[in-house]
Amino acid sequence: MSEQRDLPLAGTSAVVTGGGSGIGLECARRLVRDGASVVLTGRTAERLDAGAADLAGDLAGGARVVSAVGDTTDEDAVAAAVAAADELAPLSFAVASAGRGGLGPIVTTPLEEWTDVLATNATGTFLLFKHAGAAIARNGGGSMVAISSIAAAVTHPYMGPYCVSKAAIDALVRQTADELGRAGVRVNSVRPGIVDTDLVSMIMDDEQVMDSYLTNMPVSRTGHVDDVAAAVRFLLGPESGWVTGTSLSVDGGHHLRRGPDFEPAARAFFGDDAVAGLVPPHGTD
């Protein structure tokens, strides 16, 4: 009985997309520490294996970690990862952490870039919710959390596809929460601000852009992966049993003000005419 209290997620499993590093890996750490077995998914076997090895010292209560290589936009791969988790223990949790960014004015954004960002971020989340949601419902209920972004709450000029993809995730969260609540499945998202990960290393190296981030944060500091993972773990577990369909900002209050200023970087990469909207769409291929 005491072990169950100490390990509230014992006897369950989870699938975490983008789980080999960064926010996804830290979310997995929170899960295995509380007794859940986890399937880490991602495109790179080496990164997943390194992530699994990193979690070895955090496993508790018989929890296991398994890697499943696959692209988040590949439905068969997502379905296989969900099935693998359900074989470890009844699937109760899912974290949609895989994602990608991008920079560029709308008028210079190639269709291929737009499609790829939307596919990775929005469609990847949809596929996880589709397959994990059905499995969790069959198992009697649980929780799913998507990693959204402050970019869903406030505009980020020159990051159009990314902003739209994250807003789509939050809309998908509300829709799925409404549909699956009757099956005991809760669905929420976390909206991180800028967090120190490999994904944003180039942004953090730009002093002018970083100043614009920090100036617009009431709690003015860069986030850490544990800031986000703690919120995800809360939304996954029994502590948040009456919370669904919400998007929780974890950003130092950045959402209260305005988005970051990427204009200097956009001018440097794409030119003044592109920033001014003077580049005709047909000339962007």
VENJONOR-V75439 format. One record per backbone hydrogen bond with DSSP energy under -0.5 kcal/mol. CO is the residue of the C=O (numbers start at 0). NH is the residue of the N-H. E is the energy in kcal/mol with one decimal. If there is no record, write none. Layout:
BEGIN
CO_NH_E, CO_NH_E
END
This chain:
BEGIN
0_4_-1.6, 1_5_-2.3, 2_6_-2.3, 6_9_-1.9, 8_11_-1.3, 11_36_-2.3, 12_91_-2.6, 12_92_-1.6, 13_38_-2.4, 14_94_-2.5, 15_18_-0.8, 15_40_-2.5, 16_96_-0.8, 17_20_-0.7, 20_23_-0.7, 20_24_-1.4, 21_25_-1.9, 22_26_-2.4, 23_27_-2.1, 24_28_-2.0, 25_29_-1.8, 26_30_-1.7, 27_31_-2.7, 28_32_-2.1, 29_33_-0.8, 30_33_-0.7, 30_35_-2.1, 31_34_-1.6, 31_59_-1.1, 33_8_-2.2, 34_10_-0.8, 36_13_-2.0, 37_39_-0.6, 37_65_-2.3, 38_15_-2.7, 39_67_-2.6, 40_17_-0.9, 40_18_-2.0, 41_69_-3.2, 42_44_-0.6, 43_47_-2.2, 44_48_-2.9, 45_49_-2.2, 46_50_-2.3, 47_51_-2.7, 48_52_-2.3, 49_53_-2.0, 50_54_-1.4, 51_55_-0.5, 52_55_-1.0, 54_57_-2.2, 54_58_-0.7, 55_58_-0.8, 59_62_-1.4, 63_37_-2.7, 65_39_-2.9, 67_41_-1.1, 70_73_-1.9, 72_74_-0.8, 73_77_-2.3, 74_78_-2.7, 75_79_-2.1, 76_80_-2.1, 77_81_-2.3, 78_82_-2.2, 79_83_-2.4, 80_84_-2.1, 81_85_-2.2, 82_86_-1.2, 83_87_-1.0, 84_87_-0.6, 84_88_-1.6, 89_12_-1.6, 91_142_-2.5, 92_14_-1.4, 93_144_-2.5, 94_16_-2.4, 94_96_-1.1, 95_146_-2.8, 103_159_-0.7, 104_107_-1.6, 104_108_-0.6, 105_108_-1.2, 107_109_-0.6, 109_113_-2.2, 110_114_-2.9, 111_115_-2.3, 112_116_-2.4, 113_117_-2.3, 114_118_-2.3, 115_119_-2.6, 116_120_-2.5, 117_121_-1.3, 117_122_-2.2, 118_123_-1.6, 120_124_-0.9, 121_125_-2.4, 122_126_-2.6, 123_127_-1.8, 124_128_-2.8, 125_129_-2.8, 126_130_-2.1, 127_131_-2.8, 127_132_-0.7, 128_132_-1.5, 129_133_-1.2, 130_134_-1.8, 131_135_-3.1, 132_136_-2.1, 133_137_-2.1, 134_138_-1.6, 135_140_-2.7, 136_139_-1.5, 141_185_-2.5, 142_93_-1.3, 143_187_-2.2, 144_95_-2.4, 145_147_-1.0, 145_189_-2.3, 148_151_-2.0, 149_152_-1.7, 149_153_-2.2, 155_158_-1.7, 157_103_-3.3, 158_162_-2.4, 159_163_-2.5, 160_164_-2.3, 161_165_-2.1, 162_166_-2.3, 163_167_-2.2, 164_168_-1.6, 165_169_-1.8, 166_170_-1.9, 167_171_-2.5, 168_172_-2.4, 169_173_-1.9, 170_174_-2.3, 171_175_-2.9, 172_176_-2.6, 173_177_-2.0, 174_178_-1.9, 175_179_-2.9, 176_180_-1.3, 179_182_-1.4, 179_184_-2.1, 180_183_-1.9, 183_141_-1.7, 183_185_-0.6, 185_143_-2.4, 186_244_-3.3, 187_145_-2.0, 188_247_-2.7, 189_147_-2.7, 189_191_-0.8, 190_249_-2.3, 191_149_-2.3, 193_222_-2.6, 194_196_-1.4, 196_199_-1.0, 197_200_-1.3, 199_203_-2.4, 200_204_-1.1, 202_205_-1.5, 204_206_-0.9, 205_209_-2.6, 206_210_-2.2, 207_211_-1.5, 208_212_-1.7, 209_213_-2.7, 210_214_-2.4, 211_215_-0.9, 212_215_-0.8, 213_216_-1.4, 215_217_-0.5, 217_219_-1.0, 218_220_-1.5, 222_195_-2.4, 223_226_-1.1, 223_227_-1.2, 224_228_-2.7, 225_229_-2.2, 226_230_-1.0, 227_231_-2.4, 228_232_-2.9, 229_233_-1.9, 230_234_-2.2, 231_235_-2.0, 232_236_-2.1, 236_239_-1.6, 237_240_-1.6, 239_242_-2.2, 241_243_-0.5, 245_188_-2.3, 245_247_-0.5, 246_248_-0.6, 247_190_-3.4, 249_192_-1.7, 250_253_-1.3, 251_218_-2.7, 252_255_-2.1, 253_256_-2.0, 259_261_-0.9, 261_265_-2.7, 262_266_-2.8, 263_267_-2.1, 264_268_-2.2, 265_269_-2.9, 265_270_-0.6, 266_270_-1.7, 270_274_-1.7, 271_275_-2.0, 272_277_-3.0, 273_276_-1.2, 277_279_-0.6, 279_282_-2.1, 280_283_-1.6
END
